[in-house]
Amino acid sequence: MAGLVSPAVGAVMLLCALLSAPAAHSRASTDSEEAVGESTAALILGATPLLADDAAQRYLNLVGASIASITGSPYQWRFAMIDSADINAFALPGGIVLVTKGMATLARSEDELAYVLAHEIAHVLHQHHYRVVLRQRAAVAANSLLASDAGTEFRDLSIASAELFARGLDKRAEFQADRVGVIWMARAGYDPAAALGILESLSSIEGNSDRADWLFATHPSPMKRLDHLLASGLAELALGESKDELRKRRFQVFRRTIAGSGSQ
Amino acid sequence: MKSSSWPFVVTASLALSAVFPVWGQVLQQQASLAASPGGDLVVGSVKKGTPVVVLERDGFWIRVKAGSVTGWTRISTVSFSARAPGSVRIDTGRASVGNIVSTSAARGMSRVDLASSNPAPDAVRRIIDWKSSEMNLGEFRKEGGLLQRSVDFLRPAPVSAETDAGD
């Protein structure tokens, strides 16, 4: 982009291209998203390290890929657990999903963990973070006469992306991620009622633990999210059995593994 | 959730091994309570607005207690985010500005922390090592009984006092 168009024009062009074709992810826009996502991930992982446990990380990737692989999206999905006792998860542009050890520990079944990942996958599919970042960047660039080089522009996008995780999305985006995520997990074969389980657990710690302060500050309350899912018709889904008995043993192994890993 | 019955609700929920420490309010004009989840035997009914204590959940069914009546009802007949009559809201430090959830009280990652973070690109590259192969994924799905199925997307929730009241 540098040398051909100014950063401001480039950002506006990219934004217009994305907004004009919300359902179609071109290779160019996907590459750009992945680059911003990787740079953002580098910033987050610079502050909080990955959990040093290959087995747990591979299991997390298998659960995430079970859902992401059926979405037909062009992203290179990657899932990782960070070594933090905080309860949170992050969807980065381009398909990197980070989950804290605290959040993974909160899940009581593979299906509940799957819902956490499905919610984040939905954020990526709908470009919730990426669109806000581009919009902010375009607004700043349009009001600035100061040209920056491509490297600065790119780092600014990444920082803007990372800042967004500290500030939170529009709550409608969170409700949409709940609504869309639960369907993707159901399509993958998981029990959608598990979404209620993780929201119940979050509700039970609301106001009782500071480990979820950040999550509660950036998301609607768990019970409001639950009400939205129910008002959307979640409980009326007529699906066949998908009990998690077959998945129970491997999830217990995963839980034991992460309990003995990390510093948090 | 902030009602005076809170300690009781927590105790009851834990005793029944469900993590559902909440009360709700009936949304329907008249909701029947059944003897079992999805069962035909009706043991009572509750009117719209009646506060109920949620004792346990089984899939999309919940067992509730309303006064002296206890029974099962579909979870969508109850609203969970409405406050109990006369309850006092506890200030959790959370506030909303428009549709954006404020993060003024958030701890952990901050704008300064992120801007000054020493990027770890090696850690990002490490993540790719954990990516599953198609073969591993197929085995994982089969072992876990994960069968792909066709499910329609949910409709957006209608904006209403029950579901979209301010935080």
Contacts between the chains, C-beta under 8 A, distances in Angstrom:
chain1	res1	chain2	res2	distance
A	38	B	121	7.5
A	38	B	124	5.2
A	39	B	119	7.2
A	41	B	123	7.7
A	41	B	124	4.7
A	41	B	127	7.7
A	42	B	119	3.8
A	42	B	120	5.4
A	42	B	121	4.7
A	42	B	123	7.1
A	42	B	124	5.2
A	43	B	114	5.5
A	43	B	117	4.7
A	43	B	119	5.4
A	44	B	109	7.3
A	44	B	114	7.5
A	44	B	117	7.4
A	45	B	119	7.9
A	45	B	120	4.3
A	45	B	123	4.0
A	45	B	124	6.4
A	46	B	117	3.9
A	46	B	118	4.6
A	46	B	119	4.9
A	46	B	120	4.4
A	46	B	123	7.8
A	47	B	109	6.4
A	47	B	113	5.6
A	47	B	114	6.9
A	47	B	117	4.6
A	48	B	109	7.9
A	49	B	120	7.7
A	49	B	123	6.9
A	50	B	123	5.5
A	50	B	126	6.4
A	50	B	127	7.4
A	54	B	129	7.7
A	54	B	130	6.8
A	57	B	127	7.8
A	57	B	130	4.1
A	58	B	130	5.0
A	58	B	132	6.7
A	60	B	130	7.5
A	61	B	130	4.8
A	61	B	131	5.7
A	61	B	132	5.1
A	62	B	132	4.9
A	62	B	136	6.7
A	62	B	137	6.2
A	62	B	140	4.4
A	65	B	131	7.5
A	65	B	132	5.2
A	65	B	137	5.2
A	66	B	137	6.7
A	66	B	140	6.7
A	66	B	141	5.6
A	66	B	144	7.8
A	66	B	146	5.8
A	69	B	137	6.4
A	70	B	148	6.0
A	77	B	131	7.9
A	78	B	127	4.6
A	78	B	128	6.3
A	78	B	130	7.7
A	78	B	131	6.0
A	79	B	127	7.7
A	79	B	130	7.6
A	80	B	127	4.6
A	80	B	130	6.8
A	84	B	108	7.8
A	86	B	108	5.6
A	88	B	108	7.7
A	96	B	124	7.4
A	96	B	127	6.9
A	108	B	19	7.6
A	110	B	144	6.9
A	159	B	114	6.3
A	159	B	115	5.5
A	162	B	109	7.6
A	162	B	114	4.1
A	162	B	117	7.7
A	163	B	111	5.2
A	163	B	114	6.0
A	163	B	115	7.8
A	165	B	109	6.5
A	166	B	103	6.2
A	166	B	106	6.3
A	166	B	108	7.9
A	166	B	109	5.0
A	166	B	110	5.9
A	166	B	111	5.9
A	166	B	114	6.7
A	167	B	100	7.6
A	167	B	103	5.4
A	168	B	100	6.5
A	168	B	101	4.6
A	168	B	102	7.7
A	168	B	103	5.3
A	169	B	100	7.8
A	169	B	101	7.9
A	170	B	99	4.8
A	170	B	100	5.9
A	171	B	96	7.5
A	171	B	99	5.4
A	171	B	100	7.4
A	171	B	101	5.5
A	171	B	167	7.7
A	172	B	99	6.0
A	174	B	101	7.8
A	175	B	156	7.8
A	175	B	157	6.9
A	176	B	156	7.6
A	179	B	153	7.4
A	179	B	154	4.8
A	179	B	156	7.0
A	179	B	157	7.7
A	180	B	153	6.7
A	180	B	154	8.0
A	182	B	154	7.2
A	183	B	151	5.5
A	183	B	152	7.6
A	183	B	153	5.2
A	183	B	154	6.2
A	186	B	149	7.1
A	186	B	151	4.7
A	187	B	148	6.3
A	187	B	149	6.1
A	187	B	150	7.2
A	187	B	151	5.1
A	188	B	146	6.1
A	188	B	148	6.5
A	189	B	141	7.0
A	189	B	144	7.7
A	189	B	145	7.1
A	189	B	146	3.4
A	189	B	147	4.8
A	189	B	148	6.0
A	189	B	149	6.6
A	190	B	146	6.8
A	191	B	59	7.8
A	193	B	59	4.7
A	193	B	60	5.8
A	196	B	57	6.8
A	196	B	60	7.7
A	196	B	75	7.1
A	197	B	19	7.4
A	200	B	18	7.7
A	200	B	19	4.9
A	200	B	20	5.0
A	200	B	21	7.9
A	200	B	22	7.5
A	200	B	57	7.4
A	201	B	19	5.2
A	203	B	1	7.4
A	203	B	21	7.0
A	203	B	22	6.2
A	203	B	80	8.0
A	204	B	19	5.2
A	204	B	20	7.9
A	204	B	21	4.9
A	206	B	92	7.2
A	207	B	90	6.2
A	207	B	92	5.4
A	210	B	107	6.8
A	213	B	105	6.6
A	213	B	106	6.1
A	213	B	107	5.2
A	213	B	108	7.4
A	214	B	103	7.5
A	214	B	106	4.6
A	214	B	107	6.2
A	214	B	108	4.5
A	214	B	109	7.1
A	216	B	92	7.1
A	216	B	94	6.1
A	217	B	93	7.9
A	217	B	94	6.1
A	217	B	101	6.7
A	217	B	102	6.9
A	217	B	103	4.2
A	217	B	104	7.5
A	217	B	105	5.8
A	217	B	106	4.0
A	218	B	101	5.7
A	218	B	103	5.5
A	218	B	106	6.8
A	219	B	101	6.4
A	220	B	101	6.5
A	220	B	167	6.1
A	221	B	81	6.4
A	221	B	94	7.8
A	221	B	167	6.1
A	223	B	1	6.8
A	223	B	22	6.4
A	223	B	80	4.1
A	223	B	81	4.3
A	224	B	81	4.3
A	224	B	163	7.4
A	224	B	165	7.8
A	224	B	167	6.9
A	226	B	80	5.4
A	226	B	81	7.5
A	227	B	79	5.5
A	227	B	80	5.5
A	227	B	81	4.8
A	227	B	157	7.7
A	227	B	162	6.6
A	227	B	163	4.8
A	228	B	157	4.6
A	228	B	163	5.5
A	228	B	164	7.9
A	229	B	154	7.5
A	229	B	157	7.8
A	230	B	75	6.2
A	230	B	76	4.4
A	231	B	76	7.7
A	231	B	157	3.6
A	231	B	158	6.4
A	231	B	160	7.4
A	231	B	162	7.4
A	231	B	163	4.7
A	232	B	154	3.9
A	232	B	155	5.7
A	232	B	156	6.5
A	232	B	157	4.7
A	233	B	76	7.9
A	233	B	154	5.2
A	233	B	155	5.9
A	234	B	60	7.5
A	234	B	76	7.5
A	234	B	154	6.2
A	235	B	60	4.0
A	235	B	74	5.7
A	235	B	75	5.2
A	235	B	76	4.0
A	236	B	76	7.0
A	237	B	60	8.0
A	237	B	151	6.6
A	239	B	149	6.8
A	239	B	151	6.7
A	240	B	149	7.0
A	242	B	145	7.5
A	242	B	146	8.0
A	242	B	147	7.8
A	245	B	145	7.9
A	246	B	143	7.0
A	246	B	144	5.3
A	246	B	145	4.0
A	247	B	144	4.4
A	247	B	145	7.1
A	247	B	146	7.9
A	250	B	143	7.4
A	250	B	144	7.2
